[in-house]
Amino acid sequence: MPVHELFPYLRVRGASEAITFYARAFGAVELFRLTEPGGRVGHAEITIDGHTVMISDEYPEYGINGPASLGGVASDLHLHVDNADEALQRAVDAGATLVRPATDQFYGERSGRVRDPFGHEWTMGHSIETLTHEEMQRRFNALYTPGE
C-alpha cells in the first residue's frame, strides 16, 4: 500500500477560533473550510509552512471528540523550526500555555512544548548537533543509568 501523504487531523471544540490561533501562533494559512449553516466547521485545511493540517469541530454524535471533551490528548505535533525559543514565545504570545521551556535535548535538538487553547500539544525544536542513532541510544541509556 503506497502512502503518498500523511495529514494530522485535529478535532477541536471551536475550529474557527483554532484556525485563527494557528495563524497567529504558527503562521498557518487557511486553504478552505466547509461550514454547516449553524456555523460548525465540518472540515478545514490549513498549511503551516507548506504542510497541510486538517481541522474540524467536534461531532460527538459521530464519536468525533477533541481534547476538551476527552480531558487531554494522546499525541503531540512536532514542528521543526529555525529557532525553538522564538517559536515557543510566538505561540505563548498568541495564547498557548508553556508546558516545557526550550532546553537542549540528548538527541541533538533544542526543544520545548506548548499546549494550544484547544488542548493540543506542540513541540517545537531545532537541531543543535548531528548525532548517529548509536550515539542517541547511548545518551538515552545514560538517562536511565545514572552515574555512567
N, CA, C and O of each residue as an XYZ file, in Angstrom:
592
protein
N       0.842     -1.174      0.000
C       0.000      0.000      0.000
C       0.888      1.239      0.000
O       1.461      1.567      1.039
N       1.021      1.917     -1.091
C       1.812      3.148     -1.085
C       1.047      4.284     -0.390
O      -0.143      4.484     -0.633
N       1.738      5.007      0.459
C       1.180      6.184      1.117
C       1.857      7.401      0.503
O       3.084      7.498      0.474
N       1.046      8.318      0.017
C       1.598      9.475     -0.664
C       1.755     10.682      0.246
O       2.648     11.505      0.043
N       0.897     10.791      1.243
C       0.982     11.881      2.192
C       0.351     11.441      3.502
O      -0.435     10.494      3.533
N       0.695     12.128      4.581
C       0.117     11.874      5.885
C      -0.265     13.222      6.481
O       0.582     14.106      6.612
N      -1.539     13.384      6.843
C      -2.027     14.653      7.364
C      -2.497     14.495      8.801
O      -3.312     13.616      9.085
N      -2.005     15.322      9.714
C      -2.641     15.351     11.026
C      -4.033     15.945     10.873
O      -4.238     16.873     10.091
N      -4.983     15.405     11.622
C      -6.366     15.888     11.561
C      -6.777     16.218     12.992
O      -6.983     15.323     13.811
N      -6.892     17.504     13.281
C      -7.203     17.959     14.625
C      -8.697     18.128     14.799
O      -9.365     18.772     13.991
N      -9.205     17.545     15.855
C     -10.609     17.693     16.232
C     -10.624     18.631     17.430
O      -9.986     18.362     18.447
N     -11.352     19.726     17.306
C     -11.338     20.723     18.367
C     -12.737     21.237     18.656
O     -13.628     21.164     17.809
N     -12.915     21.745     19.831
C     -14.124     22.484     20.168
C     -13.791     23.941     19.864
O     -13.032     24.578     20.596
N     -14.361     24.461     18.785
C     -14.065     25.828     18.375
C     -13.091     25.888     17.214
O     -12.066     26.564     17.299
N     -13.398     25.188     16.128
C     -12.486     25.110     14.989
C     -12.183     26.479     14.376
O     -11.038     26.746     14.010
N     -13.173     27.338     14.261
C     -12.922     28.672     13.681
C     -11.897     29.434     14.502
O     -10.978     30.043     13.954
N     -12.058     29.396     15.823
C     -11.104     30.064     16.698
C      -9.729     29.410     16.619
O      -8.708     30.096     16.675
N      -9.703     28.086     16.490
C      -8.432     27.372     16.381
C      -7.680     27.790     15.117
O      -6.465     27.986     15.154
N      -8.385     27.926     14.016
C      -7.746     28.341     12.763
C      -7.125     29.725     12.932
O      -6.006     29.963     12.479
N      -7.840     30.627     13.578
C      -7.302     31.969     13.836
C      -6.070     31.883     14.730
O      -5.074     32.561     14.476
N      -6.126     31.059     15.772
C      -4.986     30.891     16.666
C      -3.777     30.332     15.914
O      -2.667     30.843     16.064
N      -3.982     29.289     15.107
C      -2.855     28.678     14.394
C      -2.212     29.668     13.416
O      -1.009     29.597     13.165
N      -2.991     30.571     12.875
C      -2.424     31.619     12.010
C      -1.514     32.531     12.827
O      -0.405     32.848     12.395
N      -1.973     32.952     14.000
C      -1.168     33.848     14.844
C       0.047     33.134     15.419
O       1.148     33.685     15.421
N      -0.145     31.912     15.905
C       0.914     31.200     16.621
C       1.960     30.579     15.702
O       3.152     30.594     16.010
N       1.509     30.031     14.567
C       2.409     29.250     13.718
C       2.507     29.761     12.285
O       3.184     29.156     11.453
N       1.837     30.866     11.996
C       1.868     31.389     10.626
C       1.037     30.569      9.662
O       1.290     30.590      8.457
N       0.045     29.843     10.171
C      -0.789     28.999      9.308
C      -1.583     29.845      8.324
O      -1.961     30.981      8.610
N      -1.819     29.266      7.175
C      -2.632     29.895      6.135
C      -3.809     28.964      5.859
O      -3.625     27.778      5.587
N      -5.008     29.509      5.931
C      -6.197     28.705      5.661
C      -6.343     28.478      4.166
O      -6.257     29.417      3.373
N      -6.562     27.233      3.790
C      -6.793     26.883      2.389
C      -8.276     26.929      2.065
O      -8.682     27.516      1.062
N      -9.091     26.303      2.924
C     -10.539     26.346      2.753
C     -11.205     25.740      3.968
O     -10.557     25.104      4.799
N     -12.513     25.948      4.061
C     -13.302     25.304      5.113
C     -14.707     25.036      4.615
O     -15.233     25.757      3.767
N     -15.305     23.984      5.155
C     -16.691     23.624      4.904
C     -17.439     23.851      6.210
O     -17.136     23.221      7.223
N     -18.408     24.745      6.185
C     -19.107     25.151      7.400
C     -20.588     24.841      7.287
O     -21.225     25.164      6.285
N     -21.131     24.214      8.319
C     -22.567     23.955      8.372
C     -23.319     25.286      8.468
O     -22.750     26.288      8.901
N     -24.587     25.300      8.068
C     -25.377     26.523      8.213
C     -25.391     27.061      9.648
O     -25.502     28.269      9.855
N     -25.280     26.173     10.634
C     -25.259     26.598     12.035
C     -23.904     27.096     12.511
O     -23.779     27.561     13.644
N     -22.883     27.005     11.657
C     -21.571     27.535     11.992
C     -20.511     26.518     12.336
O     -19.332     26.863     12.406
N     -20.897     25.261     12.557
C     -19.908     24.251     12.909
C     -19.048     23.911     11.696
O     -19.566     23.719     10.596
N     -17.735     23.836     11.900
C     -16.797     23.520     10.824
C     -16.730     22.006     10.660
O     -16.298     21.289     11.562
N     -17.163     21.536      9.498
C     -17.118     20.112      9.205
C     -15.754     19.661      8.736
O     -15.360     18.518      8.965
N     -15.031     20.554      8.080
C     -13.693     20.240      7.582
C     -13.038     21.540      7.166
O     -13.664     22.395      6.539
N     -11.777     21.678      7.520
C     -10.972     22.809      7.067
C      -9.548     22.319      6.858
O      -9.117     21.330      7.450
N      -8.835     23.030      6.009
C      -7.427     22.716      5.797
C      -6.624     23.992      5.902
O      -6.988     25.030      5.350
N      -5.502     23.888      6.636
C      -4.549     24.976      6.747
C      -3.186     24.434      6.333
O      -2.973     23.222      6.288
N      -2.281     25.335      6.035
C      -0.904     24.914      5.830
C      -0.036     25.665      6.821
O      -0.253     26.844      7.101
N       0.938     24.963      7.338
C       1.964     25.558      8.179
C       3.263     25.346      7.427
O       3.808     24.243      7.385
N       3.745     26.426      6.834
C       4.967     26.387      6.014
C       4.893     25.279      4.956
O       5.857     24.545      4.742
N       3.739     25.174      4.305
C       3.568     24.222      3.219
C       3.108     22.832      3.628
O       2.930     21.966      2.772
N       2.911     22.602      4.924
C       2.486     21.293      5.422
C       1.014     21.362      5.822
O       0.620     22.211      6.622
N       0.222     20.482      5.272
C      -1.220     20.509      5.484
C      -1.611     19.927      6.833
O      -1.118     18.877      7.245
N      -2.510     20.635      7.511
C      -3.151     20.170      8.740
C      -4.652     20.301      8.512
O      -5.127     21.348      8.075
N      -5.390     19.250      8.805
C      -6.843     19.272      8.673
C      -7.462     19.506     10.040
O      -6.918     19.077     11.058
N      -8.601     20.187     10.061
C      -9.252     20.562     11.317
C     -10.758     20.412     11.158
O     -11.311     20.673     10.090
N     -11.415     19.987     12.232
C     -12.878     20.032     12.271
C     -13.320     20.346     13.686
O     -12.568     20.181     14.646
N     -14.548     20.799     13.792
C     -15.168     20.918     15.102
C     -15.468     19.520     15.608
O     -15.405     18.546     14.858
N     -15.793     19.433     16.884
C     -16.230     18.160     17.448
C     -17.594     17.780     16.859
O     -18.439     18.636     16.597
N     -17.776     16.495     16.665
C     -19.061     15.912     16.255
C     -19.320     14.736     17.181
O     -19.182     13.584     16.769
N     -19.695     15.011     18.429
C     -19.865     13.914     19.388
C     -20.894     12.884     18.950
O     -20.821     11.719     19.341
N     -21.848     13.312     18.139
C     -22.857     12.343     17.675
C     -22.253     11.282     16.763
O     -22.879     10.255     16.501
N     -21.024     11.532     16.274
C     -20.314     10.551     15.445
C     -19.049     10.036     16.140
O     -18.224      9.369     15.517
N     -18.901     10.345     17.427
C     -17.712      9.905     18.148
C     -16.474     10.716     17.830
O     -15.360     10.266     18.101
N     -16.639     11.902     17.263
C     -15.510     12.777     16.922
C     -15.393     13.824     18.027
O     -16.144     14.798     18.066
N     -14.435     13.597     18.921
C     -14.238     14.462     20.076
C     -12.819     14.988     20.108
O     -11.887     14.324     19.656
N     -12.665     16.176     20.643
C     -11.353     16.785     20.789
C     -10.865     16.713     22.220
O     -11.537     16.153     23.086
N      -9.697     17.278     22.470
C      -9.100     17.221     23.798
C      -9.996     17.773     24.909
O      -9.982     17.253     26.025
N     -10.778     18.825     24.617
C     -11.636     19.406     25.652
C     -12.665     18.393     26.144
O     -12.986     18.373     27.332
N     -13.180     17.564     25.261
C     -14.160     16.543     25.655
C     -13.502     15.312     26.251
O     -14.091     14.638     27.096
N     -12.295     15.017     25.819
C     -11.617     13.803     26.259
C     -10.783     14.002     27.525
O     -10.339     13.032     28.139
N     -10.574     15.253     27.909
C      -9.766     15.521     29.098
C      -8.280     15.419     28.857
O      -7.520     15.172     29.794
N      -7.850     15.601     27.640
C      -6.430     15.545     27.300
C      -6.248     15.012     25.900
O      -7.216     14.711     25.201
N      -5.005     14.900     25.500
C      -4.677     14.425     24.161
C      -3.563     13.390     24.264
O      -2.708     13.479     25.145
N      -3.573     12.423     23.378
C      -2.595     11.334     23.439
C      -1.527     11.467     22.359
O      -0.812     10.507     22.074
N      -1.414     12.643     21.759
C      -0.412     12.822     20.713
C       0.185     14.214     20.834
O      -0.281     15.045     21.614
N       1.212     14.445     20.057
C       1.929     15.715     20.060
C       2.319     16.008     18.619
O       2.719     15.105     17.884
N       2.205     17.247     18.222
C       2.653     17.654     16.894
C       4.015     18.305     17.053
O       4.179     19.214     17.867
N       4.994     17.846     16.281
C       6.363     18.336     16.407
C       6.681     19.215     15.208
O       6.665     18.758     14.065
N       6.970     20.479     15.483
C       7.371     21.408     14.423
C       8.880     21.594     14.495
O       9.409     22.020     15.521
N       9.562     21.278     13.420
C      10.998     21.530     13.341
C      11.154     22.937     12.772
O      10.748     23.199     11.640
N      11.740     23.840     13.553
C      11.779     25.263     13.224
C      13.210     25.768     13.215
O      14.137     25.033     13.556
N      13.392     27.024     12.826
C      14.729     27.617     12.826
C      15.197     27.966     14.236
O      16.383     27.847     14.545
N      14.256     28.400     15.103
C      14.613     28.822     16.447
C      13.474     28.447     17.394
O      12.416     29.077     17.386
N      13.697     27.432     18.196
C      12.649     26.919     19.081
C      12.219     27.958     20.112
O      11.029     28.088     20.397
N      13.168     28.694     20.670
C      12.822     29.677     21.694
C      11.875     30.733     21.129
O      10.884     31.090     21.766
N      12.182     31.231     19.933
C      11.330     32.237     19.304
C       9.964     31.657     18.926
O       8.944     32.322     19.104
N       9.936     30.440     18.411
C       8.674     29.822     18.012
C       7.773     29.583     19.223
O       6.566     29.815     19.159
N       8.356     29.123     20.314
C       7.580     28.912     21.532
C       7.010     30.231     22.048
O       5.848     30.301     22.449
N       7.839     31.277     22.035
C       7.372     32.572     22.519
C       6.242     33.111     21.655
O       5.284     33.687     22.170
N       6.350     32.928     20.345
C       5.280     33.372     19.444
C       3.968     32.669     19.783
O       2.909     33.298     19.812
N       4.043     31.364     20.038
C       2.841     30.603     20.388
C       2.271     31.074     21.723
O       1.056     31.223     21.860
N       3.133     31.310     22.701
C       2.677     31.802     24.007
C       2.040     33.176     23.848
O       0.987     33.447     24.427
N       2.675     34.042     23.066
C       2.123     35.380     22.831
C       0.747     35.313     22.169
O      -0.089     36.195     22.365
N       0.522     34.260     21.386
C      -0.767     34.094     20.702
C      -1.823     33.454     21.603
O      -2.997     33.404     21.237
N      -1.415     32.961     22.785
C      -2.392     32.395     23.709
C      -2.142     30.966     24.145
O      -2.948     30.409     24.891
N      -1.045     30.350     23.704
C      -0.710     28.989     24.133
C      -0.167     29.017     25.561
O       0.258     30.060     26.056
N      -0.187     27.860     26.210
C       0.374     27.702     27.547
C       1.695     26.959     27.430
O       1.764     25.900     26.807
N       2.735     27.511     28.024
C       4.032     26.850     28.008
C       3.977     25.617     28.893
O       3.673     25.718     30.082
N       4.267     24.456     28.325
C       4.289     23.193     29.058
C       5.717     22.886     29.492
O       5.952     22.477     30.629
N       6.662     23.082     28.589
C       8.079     22.830     28.870
C       8.902     23.843     28.094
O       8.815     23.886     26.867
N       9.710     24.668     28.782
C      10.524     25.641     28.062
C      11.585     24.941     27.211
O      11.902     23.772     27.429
N      12.115     25.663     26.258
C      13.151     25.104     25.389
C      14.396     24.767     26.196
O      14.907     25.579     26.967
N      14.861     23.545     25.993
C      16.108     23.093     26.606
C      16.840     22.223     25.589
O      16.242     21.690     24.654
N      18.139     22.097     25.794
C      18.937     21.239     24.930
C      18.647     19.781     25.291
O      18.683     19.405     26.463
N      18.361     18.968     24.276
C      17.960     17.581     24.480
C      19.094     16.625     24.104
O      19.975     16.964     23.315
N      19.053     15.432     24.682
C      20.081     14.426     24.444
C      20.173     14.006     22.989
O      21.222     13.531     22.554
N      19.103     14.167     22.226
C      19.065     13.693     20.842
C      19.511     14.749     19.833
O      19.300     14.592     18.630
N      20.135     15.839     20.333
C      20.725     16.820     19.431
C      19.793     17.924     18.982
O      19.993     18.529     17.928
N      18.783     18.183     19.775
C      17.812     19.214     19.419
C      17.555     20.087     20.635
O      17.605     19.611     21.769
N      17.284     21.351     20.403
C      16.774     22.241     21.446
C      15.276     22.329     21.211
O      14.832     22.736     20.137
N      14.498     21.948     22.214
C      13.052     21.931     22.004
C      12.305     22.218     23.297
O      12.839     22.097     24.399
N      11.037     22.607     23.114
C      10.113     22.844     24.203
C       8.716     22.534     23.720
O       8.515     22.164     22.563
N       7.733     22.689     24.625
C       6.367     22.301     24.262
C       5.366     23.315     24.787
O       5.529     23.874     25.872
N       4.315     23.541     23.983
C       3.182     24.368     24.395
C       1.896     23.573     24.214
O       1.839     22.609     23.452
N       0.861     24.009     24.942
C      -0.486     23.468     24.754
C      -1.329     24.599     24.190
O      -1.400     25.679     24.777
N      -1.963     24.357     23.060
C      -2.778     25.418     22.460
C      -4.084     25.555     23.240
O      -4.421     24.672     24.028
N      -4.824     26.645     23.036
C      -6.051     26.853     23.796
C      -7.128     25.790     23.561
O      -8.155     25.792     24.241
N      -6.906     24.893     22.614
C      -7.887     23.868     22.259
C      -7.473     22.496     22.763
O      -8.167     21.507     22.524
N      -6.321     22.431     23.473
C      -5.885     21.203     24.134
C      -4.801     20.414     23.433
O      -4.282     19.455     24.004
N      -4.440     20.783     22.214
C      -3.393     20.045     21.506
C      -2.019     20.539     21.937
O      -1.828     21.726     22.201
N      -1.063     19.611     22.006
C       0.298     19.971     22.385
C       1.194     19.975     21.163
O       1.085     19.125     20.280
N       2.085     20.961     21.138
C       3.003     21.196     20.035
C       4.421     21.285     20.587
O       4.707     22.133     21.431
N       5.298     20.423     20.120
C       6.713     20.527     20.440
C       7.364     21.294     19.307
O       7.083     21.051     18.134
N       8.236     22.221     19.666
C       8.971     22.986     18.660
C      10.448     22.854     18.960
O      10.888     23.088     20.085
N      11.208     22.481     17.949
C      12.629     22.276     18.167
C      13.461     22.603     16.946
O      12.969     22.659     15.819
N      14.749     22.817     17.211
C      15.712     22.998     16.121
C      16.980     22.205     16.449
O      17.312     21.992     17.615
N      17.672     21.780     15.412
C      18.880     20.969     15.580
C      19.996     21.795     16.194
O      20.205     22.955     15.838
N      20.716     21.165     17.135
C      21.904     21.803     17.697
C      23.158     20.963     17.442
O      24.281     21.449     17.576
N      22.950     19.704     17.075
C      24.078     18.856     16.693
C      23.548     17.648     15.931
O      22.398     17.244     16.106
N      24.392     17.083     15.090
C      24.032     15.895     14.323
C      24.626     14.684     15.011
O      25.826     14.634     15.281
N      23.774     13.706     15.295
C      24.200     12.514     16.023
C      23.853     11.259     15.240
O      22.894     11.230     14.468
N      24.655     10.223     15.456
C      24.287      8.919     14.903
C      23.191      8.327     15.783
O      22.992      8.758     16.919
N      22.490      7.347     15.254
C      21.482      6.658     16.052
C      22.122      5.969     17.256
O      21.532      5.898     18.334
N      23.326      5.468     17.055
C      24.029      4.784     18.149
C      24.340      5.755     19.291
O      24.201      5.404     20.463
N      24.764      6.984     18.944
C      25.067      7.976     19.982
C      23.789      8.398     20.705
O      23.785      8.582     21.923
N      22.701      8.548     19.941
C      21.432      8.874     20.592
C      21.029      7.766     21.560
O      20.577      8.050     22.670
N      21.186      6.512     21.154
C      20.840      5.391     22.029
C      21.723      5.381     23.255
O      21.233      5.124     24.355
N      23.026      5.655     23.103
C      23.939      5.693     24.247
C      23.480      6.762     25.240
O      23.431      6.518     26.446
N      23.146      7.941     24.726
C      22.692      9.029     25.599
C      21.337      8.704     26.239
O      21.093      9.040     27.398
N      20.480      8.061     25.485
C      19.176      7.666     26.018
C      19.371      6.678     27.168
O      18.746      6.808     28.221
N      20.233      5.702     26.959
C      20.523      4.722     28.011
C      21.063      5.411     29.254
O      20.718      5.036     30.375
N      21.909      6.418     29.058
C      22.519      7.121     30.185
C      21.480      7.822     31.052
O      21.694      8.015     32.249
N      20.367      8.199     30.458
C      19.288      8.825     31.230
C      18.739      7.874     32.285
O      18.252      8.307     33.329
N      18.821      6.572     32.004
C      18.243      5.563     32.884
C      19.266      4.813     33.700
O      18.919      3.932     34.487
N      20.533      5.158     33.517
C      21.599      4.550     34.319
C      22.470      5.662     34.883
O      23.559      5.913     34.366
N      22.015      6.329     35.927
C      22.767      7.455     36.494
C      24.177      7.057     36.883
O      24.424      5.938     37.332
N      25.089      7.984     36.706
C      26.480      7.761     37.099
C      27.331      7.153     36.018
O      28.536      6.989     36.210
N      26.756      6.815     34.901
C      27.568      6.217     33.810
C      27.852      7.244     32.751
O      28.515      6.941     31.759
